[in-house]
Amino acid sequence: MCKVGIPKEIKNNENRVGMTPAGVAELTRRGHEVFVQHTAGEGSGFSDDEYVKAGAKILPTIEDVYREAEMIVKVKEPIEPEYALVRKGQLLFTYFHFACEKELTDAMIKSGAVCLAYETVQLPNGSLPLLQPMSEVAGRMAVLNGAYYLQKTKGGKGKLISGVPGVSPTKVLVLGGGIVGEAAALMAAGMGAEVTITDVSLPRLRQLDIETPANVHTLYSSEHNIRQQLPTVDIVVGSVLVPGDKTPHLITRDMLKLMEPGTVLVDVAIDQGGCFETSRPTTHSEPVYTEEGIVHYCVANIPGAVPNTSTLALTNATLRYAIALADKGWQKACKDDPALAKGLNIVEGKVVFKAVADVFGLPYEPLA
C-alpha cells in the first residue's frame, strides 16, 4: 500500500488539482490510501465530498498532506513555502521545469526527495505524453489570449483576429511545430487568421502542411526567416521546447524594433526560460507588460485559467503512471518503464537528468 497525497496548489491563480475524484477512486480501489487537502479540488469544480466518495481522506492543511504522504501528486512545482515540507525519500510527481529554476533545483537537491517530472517522461518515439494534454490546452489558450490583448484597450493594435468582410484578418506567427504550436495554429486558423508556423524539422513541416487548413502556411525556422515575418505580424506564439533544457531565444531584444507597436507576444515556453529574450514570468493576476511597445503575455501556468478542462485532461494522462508508481514503488516502476524513468530529474540529492545538470554546472550522476 502507498500513501498518496494531493495538496492544494498555492501558486498564483493555480486552480488545477493533481488528480480528479475518478483518479482517486482508481488508486483506492487498488488498496492505496489517498490524502486530499481540504478544498484542493474546488477550483477545478471537484468538492471534498466527491473525493470522500472516491475513498480519499480529507486533511485540513498542506502540512498534514506532506507529512502523511509517501508520494505527492501535484500540478505545479513546489514553491518556496513548500520547500521545507518536502522530506527525504518522498516521491514528488509533478511538473518541475528545473532548467529555469535554480532555487527550486537547489531546494529539491537539499530535500533528498525523488523528483519525477511530468515534462520529461518520454516515449520511444520522442513524444512527451504528460506534457501533451497541457500543451494542447496552452496552445489554444495562447491564441485566445493573444487575440484578447490585441484589443486597443488592452495595449494592442486594435485588430480583430478574424477580420471582417472587406477587412483582412490578422497575421499570426507560431514558432515551433510541436503539440503547442500545432494547437495554436489550428485555433488561430479556426478563428480566421492567416497563420505561419515554423520548425527546423522538414518532415514535421511536411506533416503540418498536409494536416492543417489552407490558411496555415509552413516556414523553415531560421533567424532570417523570422526577421522577415516580424514587420507584418500581429501575434507571435512562442512554443519551442527542448525537453528538460532551457529554451533558446528565437526573438531577441533588437528584433522587437522590427514589429509594429501593439504586436502581442505570447510565450508559452516561459516555464523553460522563454523563447523571447525580453520575456519574464507573469501571473494570471498581472498577465502582461509592454516592452519597446510590444505586449508580452508570459503567464507560466496558462492552463490554470481553465482548470476543469485542464485537470480532467491531465489526470487522463498521468493516472496510469501514478498507479504504476503507487503499485510498484518508483524504482521498480521506472525499471519496468524506460519512458517513466526519463522523468527522474533529481533522486535523493543527485541530479540524474543531464540537461538540468548542464544548465547549472552541477554534477550529473546517471542512475544505474
RATAZI-V891381 format. One record per backbone hydrogen bond with DSSP energy under -1.0 kcal/mol. NH is the residue of the N-H (numbers start at 1). CO is the residue of the C=O. Records with the same first field share a line. If there is no record, write none. Layout:
NH: CO, CO
This chain:
4: 33
5: 71
6: 35
14: 11
24: 20
25: 21
26: 22
27: 23
28: 24
29: 25
31: 28
32: 27
33: 2
35: 4
36: 57
37: 6
38: 59
40: 37
44: 41
45: 42
46: 41
51: 47
52: 48
53: 49
54: 50
55: 52
56: 51
57: 34
59: 36
65: 61
66: 62
67: 63
68: 64
69: 65
70: 3
71: 3
72: 91
73: 5
74: 93
82: 79
85: 82
89: 112
90: 87
91: 70
92: 114
93: 72
94: 116
95: 75
100: 97
101: 98
105: 101
106: 102
107: 103
108: 104
109: 105
110: 106
111: 107
114: 90
115: 346
116: 92
117: 343
118: 94
120: 117
121: 118
122: 339
123: 127
126: 123
131: 128
132: 128
135: 131
136: 132
137: 133
138: 134
139: 135
140: 136
141: 137
142: 138
143: 139
144: 140
145: 141
146: 142
147: 143
148: 144
149: 145
151: 148
154: 151
155: 152
156: 151
158: 150
159: 150
163: 160
167: 164
170: 161
172: 194
173: 235
174: 196
175: 237
176: 198
182: 178
183: 179
184: 180
185: 181
186: 182
187: 183
188: 184
189: 185
190: 186
191: 187
192: 189
193: 188
194: 170
195: 215
196: 172
197: 217
198: 174
199: 219
205: 201
206: 202
207: 203
208: 204
209: 205
210: 206
211: 207
212: 208
216: 213
217: 195
219: 197
221: 199
226: 222
227: 223
228: 224
229: 225
230: 226
232: 229
234: 171
235: 171
236: 264
237: 173
238: 266
239: 175
245: 242
247: 272
250: 275
251: 275
256: 253
258: 255
259: 256
262: 293
263: 260
264: 234
265: 295
266: 236
267: 297
268: 238, 266
270: 267
272: 269
273: 270
274: 269
277: 251
279: 276
282: 298
283: 286
289: 296
291: 294
294: 291
295: 263
296: 289
297: 265
298: 287
300: 282
304: 301
305: 302
306: 303
310: 306
311: 307
312: 308
313: 309
314: 310
315: 311
316: 312
317: 313
318: 314
319: 315
322: 318
323: 319
324: 320
325: 321
326: 322
327: 323
328: 324
329: 325
333: 329
334: 330
335: 331
336: 332
337: 333
341: 337
342: 338
343: 340
344: 341
345: 115
346: 115
347: 350
348: 113
350: 347
352: 345
353: 345
357: 353
358: 354
359: 355
360: 356
362: 357
365: 351
